Amino acid sequence: MAGCEGRGVAEAILETQGLVKRYGRFVALDGLDLRVERGAIGLLGPNGAGKSTLIKCLLQLQPLTAGSARLLGRDIGRYGVEIRKRIGYTPEQDCHIPGTVGCEHVTYCAQLCGLPFQAARQRAHEMLDFVGMGQERYRKVDTYSTGMRQRLKLAQAIVHDPELIFLDEPTNGLDPRGQAQMLELVQGLWRVHGITVVLSSHLLHDVDRICEQIILLARGRVQVHDTLANLKARRRGAADVVVGRGQGELMSAFGRRGWPCELLPNGHVRVEHGAGDLGVLLAAMRELGEAPLEVIPSPNVLEEMFVRAVEEAHGAA
């Protein structure tokens, strides 16, 4: 695969304006406005959020109801065929020709992308080596395990050396070891080879491990779009304080110190104390004469963001 050289253009690799997709009266995508630069991008959201629909619309596998989109700086409506030659895609569902063997399948995919047969066959074997498939490549795909099929889908998606690749739930059905191996492969696509990755997943761990940018969808709307570093920085110095009683007085005391806080449904007080450790918070509570039952450091930022965005989306529905 090609390296990063020549691929560091500071441009939006994905843009949408007012993108809408309806199925009858059901709104799957509701006015998406996005501008995404190159990198490792996590497309996060619960099942039914619109992640797969967005990918299919961008690849023109589904027509847009309204709005517009651009990939690699080109309008998908005018330059769709040209764009798709530069893009890889692993669908969530299996999509191979029954009866074919692994290396034949990947070779055929390379030919569909315009490679002549000899080059396509050589390239197919190189990519099957890359994803860690040995003699299994000579077996029929129908006999493959879930992990082998996921590796095969990745090989066929990168066989033509794309600039951008969409991966729809690439770790579905894998055991923990298989998940780790797949994520390591995906991580190398951007960090080593300079291929922009859009990883669509409902699994927070997958996104947290390899992605730099986060797009969170819920009910067809963009709830969050930011870098993971920014999102984590906002939650630095936050904790849940558990007290037996007097939550209101505690929140008032935190407020006098300028610390934003809120009462959670479970009775905990979430406070943003702004320090790198809990020492400042514990010292403040000693001064207030409060003895907390427990102080829990800020939860995983993606988990909190995920749950809150989904709750807000359901509340707005």
Secondary structure as UniProt FT lines:
FT   TURN            5..6
FT   STRAND          12..23
FT   TURN            24..25
FT   STRAND          26..37
FT   STRAND          40..44
FT   TURN            47..48
FT   HELIX           51..58
FT   TURN            59..60
FT   STRAND          66..71
FT   TURN            72..73
FT   STRAND          74..75
FT   HELIX           76..84
FT   TURN            85..86
FT   STRAND          87..90
FT   TURN            98..99
FT   HELIX           102..112
FT   TURN            113..114
FT   HELIX           117..130
FT   TURN            131..132
FT   HELIX           135..138
FT   HELIX           141..143
FT   HELIX           146..158
FT   TURN            159..160
FT   STRAND          164..168
FT   TURN            170..173
FT   HELIX           176..191
FT   TURN            192..193
FT   STRAND          196..201
FT   HELIX           204..210
FT   STRAND          213..218
FT   TURN            219..220
FT   STRAND          221..227
FT   HELIX           228..235
FT   TURN            236..237
FT   STRAND          238..242
FT   HELIX           247..256
FT   TURN            257..258
FT   STRAND          261..263
FT   TURN            265..266
FT   STRAND          269..272
FT   HELIX           279..287
FT   TURN            288..289
FT   STRAND          294..297
FT   HELIX           301..316
//
